[in-house]
Amino acid sequence: MTKAFGWWWGILLAFALLALSAAFAPLPFVIEVVIFSIYTMGCNFLLGRVGFISFGQPAYLAAGAYGTAFYLFYFGTDPYVGMAVGVTSGLVLAGIVGPLFVRLRSDYFALVNLALAVIIYYLMQKVLAGITKGDNGLWFLTNISSNRVLDLGKPGQFFVFALLVGVAVWALYKYLDDSVFGACCRAASINEDKLEFIGYSNYRVRLLAFLIANTTTALAGAMYAVYLGFVSPEITSPHRAPDPVVVTILGGAGTLYGPIAGAVAYTGMKDVVSKLVGNWELFIGFLLVFIMLAGEKGIWGTLEPRLARLRSARRAAAGGATRENA
């Protein structure tokens, strides 16, 4: 019980800090950080836990965004139903390609996912232009109906919703990390033969991890669609394929809070540095090189052990003071 409360406290603290940051930073910036961190979490899980590097995350992001957009543009007005349709679309796409993709290894997995992103981009831009409106995109902001509980058409209330979704997503992945399934995912990336020897199917573990990660990515796409009230093929553009991988490495692959730290750093540099220098990606490149040379732990991966040592020192000091008083 104490252990469970400990990790819940960490998740609530992380998102409480994000909520407080809205008092100092522009609300659109903080909302983008929350959604981008959810987007990155799927890639972070695949890379840090299963050992899959995926450059195809824009395809699953687009599945969630366009599933939501099609519903809100053509069929209904309820944003919650629209997001449910978007998440289901992402799950269906992952369920179709997953049984084939997870049989591949390392480079081949990365490339086939990138090819999927290119295919989805071409479909949305050219082949299905009659439905997607091509580069003009689908505009449906005025179609979104209000809700008495949380009106997602209002940025402030959408921000509250995004924080609640973020807490739920982080709680899910923390639970997965501490479960037998999480241990199997790590084993699948390290030693497949031993995983098979103890009775677990390497293929099924990878497939389930693939479905969970990419459904999370589709959730981020659905949230982007509702927040912006607009979706275009740019959301699945292949030149944005490295973004979640970069943020994952930047924050710390396989760490729970790495996606948040990486999203804050990446979005902050994009918004601040881009105002001063046109090619802001150059600074991201230098930062990644520095991180890789420093030990590949990323921002949170570097901070986490230091914070753990600080907590241990405080507990030891508190324990010593208690014994002296006794």
N, C-alpha and C positions, 0 to 999 in steps of 0.2 A: 504493500500500500504506500509506504514512504517513498519507495523507488518510483512508483507510478506518479505520485505527486511531484517528485523531483523533475521528471521530464515534462510534465504538464506545465509546471512553473516556468521552465525554460522557454517553452513555446509561447505561452501567454506573455512572458516578458518581451520576447522578440517582437511580437505583433503589437504590444503596447507601445514599444519604442517607435514602431512605424506609425502608429496612430498619433503619438505626440509629435512626430516629425512634421505632420501636416500643419502644425501651428507655425512652423518656421519655413517650410519649403512649400512651393506651389502644389495645390491639391492634384492637378493632373500628373505631376512628376511622381508623387507618392503612389497614386493609383497605378501608374505604369510600372513602378518598381514591384508592386504586389503581384500584378498580373504576369510580368516578365519572370518573376521568381517562380511562380507556379508553372509557367511554360518551361523554365529551365529544370525544374525538379524531375520531370520525366527523363530528360537527357542525363541528369546527374545520377539517377538511379541506374540507368542502363550502363553508363560508363563506370561509375564508382562501385557498383555492387555486382553487376553481371559481366562487366568487361567488354560491353558492346559500345563502340563509338558510332554514333549515328549522325549523318549529315542530312537526314531526311525528315527532321522534325517539322519543317514548314508544311509538309504534306499533311500531317496529322493535325497541325494547327489550322490549316485551311479546311480540313474536313469538319472540325468543330465550328469554325467561323461561317462557312457556307451552309452547313446544316441549319444553323440558327438563322442566317440571313434568308434562306429560302422560305423558312416558315414565316418569319416576320414580314417578308416582302410580298409573298403570294397567298398565305393561308390564314394567319392569325396575328394577334397583337400582344399576347401574353409573353413577356420576356422570359419568365421561368420555364414555360413550356418550350420556348425557342431554344433555351440553353440545354434543356433535356434532349431535344432533338439533335442538337449539335454534338453533345457528348455521345449519344447513341451512334451518330454518324462516324465519329472517330473510332468507337469500339468496333463497329462493323468493318471499317477499312482495315484496322489493325487485325481483326479476326480473319480477313480474307488473305492478306499478304503475310501475316505472322507465321503460319505453318511452313511457309516456304523460306522466309527470310532468316528465321532463327536456326535453320540448318547450316547457314553459312558462318564463316569465321572472320573476325577482324576486318581486314581491308575489303573483302568481298561484301560483308555486311554493310560497311560504311558506303561503298559505292552503289550498291543496289538500292539503298535508301535514298541516296542523292538522285539516282535515276527516277525513283518514284516521285520525288519533289518536282523534278523537271517535267514529268508526264502530267502531274496534277496542274502545274502552272500552265502548260500548253492547253490542257483541256479547258481550264477556266478562262483563259485569255482568248482562245481561238475556236476550238471545237464546239464548246457550249456557250458561245458568246450570245446567242439568242436568249438564253436563260440568265446568264450571269451578267449580261450587258457589257462584256469585255472589259477593256481598260476603264470605262466609265464607272463600273462597279454598281452595286446595289445600294440605294439610299433608302433607309427605312426608319430613321430616327423619329419622325412624326407618327409612325405607325405603332410605336411602343406604348402600351396602355399603362396607366398608373396603378399603384397597389397601395392599400391602406397600411400595410406593415412596413415594407421597404419599397419606395418608388425608385426603380432602377433608372428612370429617366432623369433623376436629379443626381448630380455628381457627388454631393455629400452623402446621400443615402446609398448610392452605389459603392462608395468607399467603405461604408460600414459592412455592406454585403461582401465586398472583396476581402476584408479582414476576416470575417467569419468563415468564408470559404478557405482562406489561407490557413487558418487555425485547424480546420478539419483535415485539409490535405497534409499538413505537417504531422498531425496526430496519426494519420494513417501510415505515413512512411516511417514514423518513429516506431509504431507498432510492428510494421513489417521488418524493420531492422532488428528488433528484439525477438522476433518469432523464429520458429524452425525454418519457415520459408526463407527468411532473410539469410539465415546461415547457409541454406542450400544455394542461394544465389551467389554468395561469396565463394562457396565451394565449387560452383559451376565455372567460375572465372579462374580458379586456381588449379583445381585437379578434378577433371571430369570423371576419371576412372574410379577414384575413391568415392565420389558421389554415387556412381552406379553400383559400386561394391556394397555400400550400406543400404541399398534398396530404393534409391530415389531416381526418377527418370530425369536425366539432364535435359532432354528435349522439352519435357513438360514444364520444368522449372523455368527454363528460358522463355518458353511461350507465354506462361502466365506473367512473368516479369515484363515481357514485351507488351502485353495487353494492358497491364496496369499503367505502365509508364506512358504509353501513347494515348490512352484514354485521359490521363491527366493533361497531356499536351492539348488534346481536343477541348478539354474544359477551359483552358486558357484561351483558346481560339473563340469559344462561345462567349466568354466574358469580354474579349476584345470587341466582338461584333455588337453586343448590347451596349457597351460603353461608348463606342464610336458612332453607332447607328449607321455604319457604312462598312462594306467589305468589297475589296477589289482583288484582282489576281496578284497584286504586289505582296500580299500577305504570305504567299507561297513562292515568292521569287527565289530562284536558286542562289542568287548572290547574297542572300540573308541566311543561307543554310548553316554557315559556321557560327552564327551568333550564339545559340544555346551551348555549343561546345566550348566556345571562348569563355562564356560566363561561368560555365561549370568549372573549367580549369582555373579561372580567375578567382572564384570563390573557394574552391577546394573540392575536388572530385570525391564523391562518396561521403561527404560530411552533411549533416542534417541542415545546418544553417548556411552552408556554402552558397546555395542559390540566392539567398537574400543578400549576403555580402557581395557576391558577384554582380547581382542586378543593381544594387546601389552604386557600386563603383562604375559599372559599364554605362548605366543610364546617366549618372552624374557626369562622367567624362564626355559622353555624347552631347549632353545639353550645355555644359560649361565650355569645354575645349572647342566644340564646333563653332562657337560664337567668335573665337579668336583665330582658329586655324581651320581651313577648309577640310584638309585630310586628317581628321581627328583620329581615324583608325590607326594612324601611325603610332600614336601614343599608346593605344591599346596593345599594339604589337611589341613595343619596347617593354611595356609592363609585363606582358606574358613571358617574354624572354627572360626578364629578371626573375620572375616567379619560378620558371623552370630551372634556372641555374641555382636558385636558392634552395631547391629541394622539392619542387613539384607539389607543395602542400596547399598552395593558394592562400587567400587572405584568412579565411576562417580556420583552415588547417594549421596555419601558423599561430593564430591567436588562441585556439582552443586549449592546447597543452599548457600554455602560460597562464590562462585563466584557471585551469584545473589546479596548477601548482599554487596559485594565489589563494584559491579556496581552501586547499589543504593546509596551507600555512596559517590561515585565519582560524581554521578549526582546531589546529594544534595549539595555537596561542590561547584560544578560548578554553580548551580542555585543560591547559596548564594553569590558567587563572582560576578555574573552578576547583582544581585540586589544592591550590594554595589557600583558597578561601576555606576549603573544608578542613 
